[in-house]
Amino acid sequence: MLFTQLVDKSPAVDTAEALNFLKGEEKGFTQTNDALAFTARGDYQTAGGQRLTLRYNVSDGTGVNAASVNSALSPFTNRAISNDGTEKDRTHTGTAQYTHLFSPTVLNDLRFTGTYELRPRLSNSESPQVDFRTIGYFGARNFLPATQDDLRIQISDSLSLTRGAHTIKVGFDYSLVSASQVFGLNQYGGFTVVGPNVDTLLRILSVSPGRNRFDDRSVTYSRQLGNMTAAFNMTQAAVFVQDSLRLRSNLSLDFGLRWEGQFNPSPETTNTALLNTVKGFRFPNGSALDPATIPDSTRQIMPRIGFAWTPKPGSYRTVVRGHAGMFYAATPLVLMAGPTNNFRLPAGDVSITLSPTATQTVYQQLAAVGVDLNRSPLGALPVIPLETVQRASALALGATLDPFAGAALIAMPTDFRNPRSFQTGVGMESEVVRNLVIGGQFNLVNTVNLERNRDYNLPPPFVKANDASLRPSYGLQTGILRPLPSLSSITVRESSARSMFRSFTFSTQYRAKKLQLGAFYTWAQNYSDDDTERDVTGFNYADPSNFRGEYSFSRIDIRHQFTSYFVYALPLGFEVSGSLRARGGQPVNPVTGADTNEEFGTNDRPYSAPGVSLERNSFRNRKVIGNDLRVLKSFGLGETRKVQFSAEFFNLFNIDNVAFSGVNGGLFGGTYGLGIGTNGQPVPVDPRFLRLRMPDATYDRNNAQVGTPLQVQIGLRLFF
């Protein structure tokens, strides 16, 4: 664990306390990913062709120091050990499938599946989180500890009929998804500091002559007030019909039509005072909310069409295929957890947020109710009682003792819809010589109604006097009140984002008796105006009143990608296989590293000219190369059993794969001076921005992160 931004820092009078504490937090740690899985299966087939299949699977996993938010785990981190935890997960899955052959042309397939998952997540500490993200994090992770269990019951049936040139399939799918959780953000409280540079952050965290800890307008504090429990469910249903029609020996057409419905949970709204405060209020962005409603998605009709054509009848050396269709994606149930429990009594997962007012910082608000943060060292910050935080919030907002004063809420808009995409593609494959096939494929996916987190409770933007950069500001750090001043942020999960993906793939494959190999090159572009992708908190935009400037390269855009594989049968029963993957760098989003527009976000981008923001994701990270090798050897044990030995090598050539670290490669979120200042003059680019190596040719630990080294895995499997 390393706070890389502190590598070259020396203590000063006003930074020594924080710097010495953080240096003491830098230490090695053990990270595990232990898993156990068991599968049992039974098949019964009658003489008439009917088959019953029963399957059961259980898996159990434990990961120490492996708390994550759906991102890749890394052995290198800027999060102190106190900010990590233990991930546990146990899943039971049972499936019963019955296939009935009525006749050679009529087949029915019925399947029932049940899945139960229990996921407790433990915390390494019970102290407030301090999020000073330009440097790192310490204290209990803001979403730990937590426990979630979910159950999914699914039944589906499909009937296939062959009638002349038609192969018809009709069916339905029904799922009931239920979840319950004990989950709450900021259970021990949490400080967020968005200071503009490292030295300022260290001063904010330190107590020194004439300076108080956290006594700065860039600091906010959040504390959980709910009982953190929730239980909710969702129903999904679908019916479909499709027809594969063989018009001629060299031409077939596929038609399909599918309807899907998603029936969402209903929010609990027993906190009528809070509900009436928000419901129907017209926010400055022109929108109003009804927190009592999460709309169902029932108008999801999806037509599809495809074809396969061989230009020369009787010869299948060349095949042309194409497809087009409409598709809807289900919204994950986790996104509805907050909206279902935020407006009830008692609340589920709701945090109070203390923010600077016109006259007081967070330090001063807490001091007014008897909490002096100077008296507690950084390693032992107090878990402030909820009642004390509620009193501080009410006093700061000039309100009566309202337990929900300063509450940060989550809601769904009344026009929320599931994501919808139009997909089309066309491709060709041709066997140019025996066993060698080459091909090309074009794909286009255009998606709308993607989820975006947006804070509705923001004042109208304005340009500060004498700010020659002409950046819109919201003024929350300088004491401008929110439209609903008794509340903090109101996160609304809009379905207003969009994306577009297009690609060309060129392929070649060789398949012979002993050797198979293939190579694929893809050129692609992936655009979007938000990359939330199931984020339950946080905002990704730079300016919440202008999303037009957000449409640019997606965070997952990869312009060039090459993959290849081979499988070769060696003498003496050995088999060797390998793969090579190389891709270009993903985008890097240039941000100022501070709350430049004063709306308590840290995604503000530098301006290249007055009123002109740098494009989102306008820089590139470095390429990544992967190379793996596997060797197999089987040994027979009688007629029905065998033992298989395997040796697998990951990153065989131990390539460093050094990439810029931070959020998708940014300098831990900060550009430190790229663009123009408030006086309209250019600000020199900080030499650390996207710097890979130091003058002595060593990697810059502030920026660079080395990839996973060579790993070897030995396996032994018994087949019987």
LINCOR-V94424 format. One record per backbone hydrogen bond with DSSP energy under -1.0 kcal/mol. CO is the residue of the C=O (numbers start at 1). NH is the residue of the N-H. E is the energy in kcal/mol with one decimal. If there is no record, write none. Layout:
# LINCOR-V94424
co=CO nh=NH e=E
co=CO nh=NH e=E
This chain:
# LINCOR-V94424
co=2 nh=4 e=-1.3
co=3 nh=6 e=-2.2
co=4 nh=7 e=-1.5
co=6 nh=9 e=-1.6
co=12 nh=15 e=-1.2
co=12 nh=16 e=-2.0
co=15 nh=19 e=-2.5
co=16 nh=20 e=-2.8
co=17 nh=21 e=-2.0
co=18 nh=22 e=-2.8
co=19 nh=23 e=-2.3
co=20 nh=24 e=-1.6
co=34 nh=62 e=-2.7
co=36 nh=60 e=-2.9
co=38 nh=58 e=-2.5
co=40 nh=56 e=-2.7
co=42 nh=54 e=-2.8
co=44 nh=52 e=-2.9
co=46 nh=49 e=-1.4
co=50 nh=46 e=-2.6
co=51 nh=99 e=-2.9
co=52 nh=44 e=-2.5
co=53 nh=97 e=-2.7
co=54 nh=42 e=-2.7
co=55 nh=95 e=-2.5
co=56 nh=40 e=-2.8
co=57 nh=93 e=-2.8
co=58 nh=38 e=-2.7
co=59 nh=91 e=-2.3
co=60 nh=36 e=-2.6
co=61 nh=89 e=-2.1
co=62 nh=34 e=-2.6
co=63 nh=87 e=-2.8
co=64 nh=32 e=-1.6
co=77 nh=2 e=-2.2
co=78 nh=137 e=-1.6
co=80 nh=83 e=-2.0
co=81 nh=84 e=-1.8
co=84 nh=124 e=-2.1
co=85 nh=66 e=-1.8
co=86 nh=122 e=-2.4
co=87 nh=63 e=-3.1
co=89 nh=61 e=-2.9
co=90 nh=118 e=-2.7
co=91 nh=59 e=-2.1
co=92 nh=116 e=-2.7
co=93 nh=57 e=-2.8
co=94 nh=114 e=-2.6
co=95 nh=55 e=-2.6
co=96 nh=112 e=-2.8
co=97 nh=53 e=-2.8
co=98 nh=110 e=-2.8
co=99 nh=51 e=-2.4
co=100 nh=108 e=-2.6
co=103 nh=106 e=-1.3
co=105 nh=162 e=-2.1
co=106 nh=102 e=-1.4
co=106 nh=103 e=-1.6
co=107 nh=160 e=-3.3
co=108 nh=100 e=-2.8
co=109 nh=158 e=-2.1
co=110 nh=98 e=-3.1
co=111 nh=156 e=-2.5
co=112 nh=96 e=-2.7
co=113 nh=154 e=-3.0
co=114 nh=94 e=-2.7
co=115 nh=152 e=-2.6
co=116 nh=92 e=-2.9
co=117 nh=150 e=-2.0
co=118 nh=90 e=-2.4
co=119 nh=148 e=-1.3
co=120 nh=88 e=-1.8
co=121 nh=146 e=-2.3
co=122 nh=86 e=-1.0
co=127 nh=140 e=-1.8
co=129 nh=191 e=-2.9
co=130 nh=138 e=-1.4
co=131 nh=193 e=-2.9
co=132 nh=135 e=-3.1
co=132 nh=136 e=-2.0
co=136 nh=132 e=-1.8
co=137 nh=80 e=-2.6
co=138 nh=130 e=-3.2
co=141 nh=144 e=-2.2
co=142 nh=186 e=-2.0
co=146 nh=121 e=-3.4
co=147 nh=182 e=-2.9
co=148 nh=119 e=-3.3
co=149 nh=180 e=-2.5
co=150 nh=117 e=-2.5
co=151 nh=178 e=-2.7
co=152 nh=115 e=-2.3
co=153 nh=176 e=-2.5
co=154 nh=113 e=-2.9
co=155 nh=174 e=-2.5
co=156 nh=111 e=-2.8
co=157 nh=172 e=-2.1
co=158 nh=109 e=-2.8
co=159 nh=170 e=-2.1
co=160 nh=107 e=-2.4
co=161 nh=168 e=-3.1
co=163 nh=166 e=-2.4
co=165 nh=246 e=-2.2
co=166 nh=163 e=-2.6
co=167 nh=244 e=-2.5
co=168 nh=161 e=-3.1
co=169 nh=242 e=-2.4
co=170 nh=159 e=-3.3
co=171 nh=240 e=-2.2
co=172 nh=157 e=-2.1
co=173 nh=238 e=-2.2
co=174 nh=155 e=-2.5
co=175 nh=236 e=-2.7
co=176 nh=153 e=-2.4
co=177 nh=234 e=-2.9
co=178 nh=151 e=-2.7
co=179 nh=232 e=-2.4
co=180 nh=149 e=-2.5
co=181 nh=230 e=-1.6
co=182 nh=147 e=-1.9
co=186 nh=224 e=-2.4
co=189 nh=129 e=-1.9
co=190 nh=222 e=-2.4
co=191 nh=131 e=-3.3
co=192 nh=220 e=-2.1
co=197 nh=201 e=-2.1
co=198 nh=202 e=-2.5
co=199 nh=203 e=-2.0
co=200 nh=204 e=-2.2
co=201 nh=205 e=-1.9
co=204 nh=214 e=-3.2
co=208 nh=211 e=-3.0
co=211 nh=208 e=-1.1
co=212 nh=215 e=-1.3
co=214 nh=216 e=-1.6
co=216 nh=219 e=-1.5
co=218 nh=194 e=-1.3
co=220 nh=192 e=-2.4
co=221 nh=354 e=-3.5
co=222 nh=190 e=-1.7
co=223 nh=352 e=-3.1
co=228 nh=183 e=-2.8
co=230 nh=181 e=-2.4
co=232 nh=179 e=-2.8
co=234 nh=177 e=-3.0
co=235 nh=263 e=-3.2
co=236 nh=175 e=-3.1
co=237 nh=261 e=-2.9
co=238 nh=173 e=-2.6
co=239 nh=259 e=-2.6
co=240 nh=171 e=-1.9
co=241 nh=257 e=-2.5
co=242 nh=169 e=-2.5
co=243 nh=255 e=-2.6
co=244 nh=167 e=-1.6
co=245 nh=253 e=-3.2
co=248 nh=251 e=-1.2
co=250 nh=310 e=-2.4
co=251 nh=248 e=-1.9
co=252 nh=308 e=-2.1
co=253 nh=245 e=-3.5
co=254 nh=306 e=-2.3
co=255 nh=243 e=-2.8
co=256 nh=304 e=-2.5
co=257 nh=241 e=-2.1
co=258 nh=302 e=-3.3
co=259 nh=239 e=-1.9
co=261 nh=237 e=-2.2
co=262 nh=297 e=-2.6
co=263 nh=235 e=-2.1
co=270 nh=272 e=-1.7
co=271 nh=275 e=-2.6
co=272 nh=276 e=-2.8
co=273 nh=277 e=-1.3
co=274 nh=278 e=-1.5
co=275 nh=279 e=-3.2
co=278 nh=281 e=-1.8
co=283 nh=286 e=-2.6
co=287 nh=283 e=-2.7
co=289 nh=280 e=-2.7
co=290 nh=293 e=-2.0
co=297 nh=262 e=-2.9
co=300 nh=260 e=-2.0
co=302 nh=258 e=-1.7
co=303 nh=326 e=-2.0
co=304 nh=256 e=-2.2
co=305 nh=324 e=-2.3
co=306 nh=254 e=-3.1
co=307 nh=322 e=-1.9
co=308 nh=252 e=-2.2
co=309 nh=320 e=-3.2
co=312 nh=315 e=-2.2
co=317 nh=431 e=-3.0
co=319 nh=429 e=-2.5
co=320 nh=309 e=-2.8
co=321 nh=427 e=-3.0
co=322 nh=307 e=-2.3
co=323 nh=425 e=-2.2
co=324 nh=305 e=-2.6
co=325 nh=423 e=-2.6
co=327 nh=421 e=-3.1
co=332 nh=335 e=-1.3
co=333 nh=336 e=-1.9
co=334 nh=337 e=-1.2
co=336 nh=340 e=-1.4
co=338 nh=341 e=-1.1
co=338 nh=342 e=-1.8
co=340 nh=268 e=-2.4
co=341 nh=348 e=-2.1
co=343 nh=271 e=-2.1
co=347 nh=227 e=-2.7
co=348 nh=228 e=-2.4
co=350 nh=225 e=-3.0
co=351 nh=408 e=-3.4
co=352 nh=223 e=-2.1
co=354 nh=221 e=-2.0
co=360 nh=357 e=-2.5
co=361 nh=365 e=-2.1
co=362 nh=366 e=-2.3
co=363 nh=367 e=-2.3
co=364 nh=368 e=-1.7
co=366 nh=369 e=-1.2
co=366 nh=371 e=-2.6
co=367 nh=370 e=-1.6
co=372 nh=375 e=-1.7
co=377 nh=380 e=-2.0
co=382 nh=384 e=-1.0
co=385 nh=389 e=-1.8
co=386 nh=390 e=-2.7
co=387 nh=391 e=-1.9
co=388 nh=392 e=-2.2
co=389 nh=393 e=-2.5
co=390 nh=394 e=-2.3
co=391 nh=395 e=-2.3
co=392 nh=396 e=-2.3
co=393 nh=397 e=-2.0
co=394 nh=399 e=-2.6
co=400 nh=402 e=-2.8
co=402 nh=405 e=-2.0
co=404 nh=407 e=-2.1
co=406 nh=353 e=-3.1
co=407 nh=488 e=-2.6
co=409 nh=491 e=-2.9
co=411 nh=493 e=-2.0
co=413 nh=416 e=-1.3
co=419 nh=329 e=-2.1
co=420 nh=448 e=-2.9
co=421 nh=327 e=-2.6
co=422 nh=446 e=-2.5
co=423 nh=325 e=-2.1
co=424 nh=444 e=-2.7
co=425 nh=323 e=-2.5
co=426 nh=442 e=-2.8
co=427 nh=321 e=-2.7
co=428 nh=440 e=-2.2
co=429 nh=319 e=-2.8
co=430 nh=432 e=-1.1
co=430 nh=438 e=-2.6
co=433 nh=436 e=-2.0
co=435 nh=511 e=-2.0
co=436 nh=432 e=-1.0
co=437 nh=509 e=-2.9
co=438 nh=430 e=-2.8
co=439 nh=507 e=-2.4
co=440 nh=428 e=-2.5
co=441 nh=505 e=-2.8
co=442 nh=426 e=-1.7
co=443 nh=503 e=-2.1
co=444 nh=424 e=-2.3
co=445 nh=501 e=-2.9
co=446 nh=422 e=-2.7
co=447 nh=499 e=-2.4
co=448 nh=420 e=-2.2
co=450 nh=497 e=-2.5
co=452 nh=494 e=-1.9
co=454 nh=492 e=-2.8
co=456 nh=458 e=-2.1
co=462 nh=473 e=-3.5
co=464 nh=467 e=-1.8
co=466 nh=468 e=-1.1
co=467 nh=470 e=-1.5
co=469 nh=611 e=-3.0
co=473 nh=462 e=-2.2
co=475 nh=480 e=-2.2
co=476 nh=479 e=-1.0
co=484 nh=487 e=-2.1
co=486 nh=406 e=-3.6
co=489 nh=409 e=-2.0
co=490 nh=456 e=-2.4
co=491 nh=411 e=-2.5
co=492 nh=454 e=-1.9
co=492 nh=494 e=-1.6
co=494 nh=452 e=-2.4
co=497 nh=450 e=-2.5
co=498 nh=529 e=-1.6
co=499 nh=447 e=-2.6
co=500 nh=527 e=-3.2
co=501 nh=445 e=-3.0
co=502 nh=525 e=-2.5
co=503 nh=443 e=-2.2
co=504 nh=523 e=-2.7
co=505 nh=441 e=-2.1
co=506 nh=521 e=-2.6
co=507 nh=439 e=-2.4
co=508 nh=519 e=-2.4
co=509 nh=437 e=-3.0
co=510 nh=517 e=-2.5
co=514 nh=569 e=-2.2
co=515 nh=512 e=-2.9
co=516 nh=567 e=-2.8
co=517 nh=510 e=-3.2
co=518 nh=565 e=-2.2
co=519 nh=508 e=-2.0
co=520 nh=563 e=-2.5
co=521 nh=506 e=-2.8
co=522 nh=561 e=-1.7
co=523 nh=504 e=-2.6
co=525 nh=502 e=-2.2
co=526 nh=554 e=-3.4
co=527 nh=500 e=-2.5
co=528 nh=552 e=-2.5
co=543 nh=546 e=-1.8
co=547 nh=550 e=-1.6
co=552 nh=528 e=-2.7
co=554 nh=557 e=-1.6
co=559 nh=524 e=-2.1
co=560 nh=584 e=-2.7
co=561 nh=522 e=-2.9
co=562 nh=582 e=-3.0
co=563 nh=520 e=-3.0
co=564 nh=580 e=-2.2
co=565 nh=518 e=-2.1
co=566 nh=578 e=-2.0
co=567 nh=516 e=-2.4
co=568 nh=576 e=-2.5
co=571 nh=574 e=-1.2
co=574 nh=570 e=-2.5
co=575 nh=632 e=-3.1
co=576 nh=568 e=-3.0
co=577 nh=630 e=-3.1
co=578 nh=566 e=-1.9
co=579 nh=628 e=-2.0
co=580 nh=564 e=-2.1
co=581 nh=626 e=-3.6
co=582 nh=562 e=-3.4
co=583 nh=624 e=-2.1
co=586 nh=621 e=-3.0
co=588 nh=619 e=-2.0
co=591 nh=671 e=-1.6
co=594 nh=596 e=-1.8
co=595 nh=598 e=-1.1
co=597 nh=474 e=-2.7
co=598 nh=476 e=-2.3
co=604 nh=592 e=-3.4
co=606 nh=614 e=-2.9
co=607 nh=676 e=-1.6
co=609 nh=612 e=-2.8
co=612 nh=608 e=-2.2
co=612 nh=609 e=-1.2
co=619 nh=588 e=-3.2
co=624 nh=583 e=-2.4
co=626 nh=581 e=-3.1
co=627 nh=652 e=-3.0
co=628 nh=579 e=-2.0
co=629 nh=649 e=-3.3
co=630 nh=577 e=-2.6
co=631 nh=647 e=-2.1
co=632 nh=575 e=-2.4
co=633 nh=645 e=-3.2
co=635 nh=643 e=-2.8
co=641 nh=637 e=-3.2
co=642 nh=719 e=-3.0
co=643 nh=635 e=-3.1
co=644 nh=717 e=-2.5
co=645 nh=633 e=-2.2
co=646 nh=715 e=-2.6
co=647 nh=631 e=-2.4
co=648 nh=713 e=-2.7
co=649 nh=629 e=-2.3
co=650 nh=711 e=-2.2
co=651 nh=654 e=-2.4
co=656 nh=707 e=-2.6
co=659 nh=705 e=-2.7
co=663 nh=666 e=-1.4
co=666 nh=668 e=-3.0
co=667 nh=670 e=-2.0
co=675 nh=683 e=-3.3
co=677 nh=680 e=-1.9
co=678 nh=468 e=-3.6
co=681 nh=677 e=-2.6
co=686 nh=689 e=-2.1
co=688 nh=691 e=-1.9
co=692 nh=700 e=-3.0
co=694 nh=697 e=-2.4
co=698 nh=694 e=-3.4
co=700 nh=703 e=-1.5
co=700 nh=704 e=-3.3
co=703 nh=661 e=-4.0
co=705 nh=659 e=-2.2
co=711 nh=650 e=-3.1
co=713 nh=648 e=-2.9
co=715 nh=646 e=-2.4
co=717 nh=644 e=-3.1
co=719 nh=642 e=-2.0
